[in-house]
Amino acid sequence: MKIPIDFKTSEEAVSIIQPGNRVYVHGSAQTPVCLLQELAKQAKRLQNVELVFISVYGDIEIAKPEYTGSFHINSLFVSASVRLAVKEGLADYVPVFLSEIPELFKRNILGIDVAIVQVSPPDKHGYCSLGVSVDIARSAVNTAKHVIAVLNPNVPRTHGDGLIHCSRFHSMVQCDDPLYEVRYGDKVGPVEMKIGAYIASLIEDRSCLQMGIGSIPDAVLHSLSNHKDLGMHTEMCSDGIIDLFERDIINNKYKQIHPNKAVTAFALGTKKLYDFVDDNPAIQFLDIDYVNEPGVIRRNNKMVAINSAIEVDITGQICADSIGTYQYSGVGGQMDFIRGASLSEGGKPIIALPSRTAKGVPRIVPFLKPGADVTTTRAHAHYIVTEYGIAYLFGKNLRQRAKALINIAHPDDREGLEKACYERFKIF
């Protein structure tokens, strides 16, 4: 049965947004760029419209300085498209665990007046899908006073919490823009592959995986070709999962919760990934307040959480979201999964990073940069991995931690670290 739809023009749909409104914008690959462009066109009639979102991708016109009076970006995660605006004081960042963002909407701390989401066309029952970005979008739609939907045939129909009946939408517009693509596999080099191999050595058969964002998680997935019966419970996934699914390495047979199903909150990669998850009943896209809840995560035995960092100091303090005072990304879900994995029976929380940046700046350091954020505390740190090995910190005192971390630092950085260690702990 074909569902009749009364489509609006972009101009008509966006006209519901009024000065002073708080507007949620769908993120990741689902960023509704076409409606954001229309918002920019209507900037003159709008004043102090607050925009909240996590990562947005594409050409975000309204992030430019000339729109500051009309729109105020209050981001829950800092992606590349708004990084400069935050740095220059033209936008703000809210530090918050990804698992707790829905509470901001539900408790009206950040109450949503209008939610803009991009969805698949309705099925024969009238249900559209939030596609590859269910994460916080589900809660935004549930709590918003007004919902604008962009119906796009390029949006996959995914299984899980992202199905929304079209009657829930106050207005709908049409768009056929391709979804935003990211190729993490192109950035995997020798350093990342060494790190991936070390992490793979920590992963036992029948483990359940969480992979953070970036090239290192893809390198880990490339290194799991000899593993068996892995599960997946992760906040995000990318192209690296496809080969492991097709070879029955990820099959989710031994998970304690959602057995035989992979669980994620969003996917970001190439069209190959988006086609793979389309109408795939083996993959469940669920609300972030469930996926990232540490009490849920811990219920899977042998939970392995793999996340990255910008720098780690010699006591194990982990900075993953800023470079000094420069806000580079956000808290995200790192702590959600680090804690959940550490509480899991046989679980392993892992932080992975190259020993140096591409410009040769050390990443195992005596002290975090002034103003740097502690994303994950040293009390939560268990495994730290670089291309030079694995440092296991859990249960280690500060001196033992320093020695273990120096052993996986870049060889040219170790003498300076040893000196700093002596000055601080009177050892070495």
C-alpha angles and dihedrals in degrees: 000000000000113000113224113231128193101211122203127207116252088251092053094046095049093046089081089071111095135190111283095023122138110227127194114212121203111240148200114036089345096063105143096225093166093062093042087057089052090050089055089054090054094046094113093065093044129077130182096354106170117218119200126186144125117236117353124187136199132037102334102193095181091061089071118107095247090068096053095109093049101041133032115196112213100180126196090200129018113235126178093266093064101025095101093047091054091046092052094047094250092115137028136228127215113208106219139141110256090233091060100049093091088058089060088059098040095048092045092241084128099014113191120229096178131014120199113199135169115223144172119263113272121273122229089283093052097255121141124194130230084220118203096352113062095134106108094346093085092058092043091056092045094054104032119109091217129023125200115193127198107207109211124174089209092066111099120235102238129188124241133041097348099083112112127175112239090234087073091067118089092200136006133202132186127241135158102191114144115251117260113267131209124188106205092165091066089064096054109113136163094285092052091047091053090051090046091053092051091050092046088057089060094051116091126202112273092030120143115230137217115184124193124211127289144038099310094064089051089050089052091051090050088055097055099076093117096048126103138216100358124174132211128220107155141144091231140010137193140190094295092080095061099075092045091052093047091050092048092242090121103045102135092222096138102041116127093216124037093007113199090018131094114221126210139149099213142358128216124181139081134330087265089065093045090051090047095056094042108117089342107152092194091071122064120197105204139180113281094233087065101035093049099038106121090215089058095042093053092057090076110080119229091021109182116196115193116191137157136232141201094219141346125206124220092263093055101259107153125212112190105154111044141041100217104305093339107108104224103169131330147267090270117160101318096109092042091060099034089058095040093050093046090055094046118102103260090359125157124203108200132189114195129190140149112258090240138020121251087265093053098257112150117248098189099069141173091236134007114253115275108276094015117145123241099226094174121021123232089246089063096046117108113151124023115184132190131162087273097060148279127309115197108202106170110118092006122128121232095268093048090048092052092052093048093049094046088055091061096040121103108284091238090056098049099084092055091046091050090052091050089047092053092049092050104034103018093237137117 
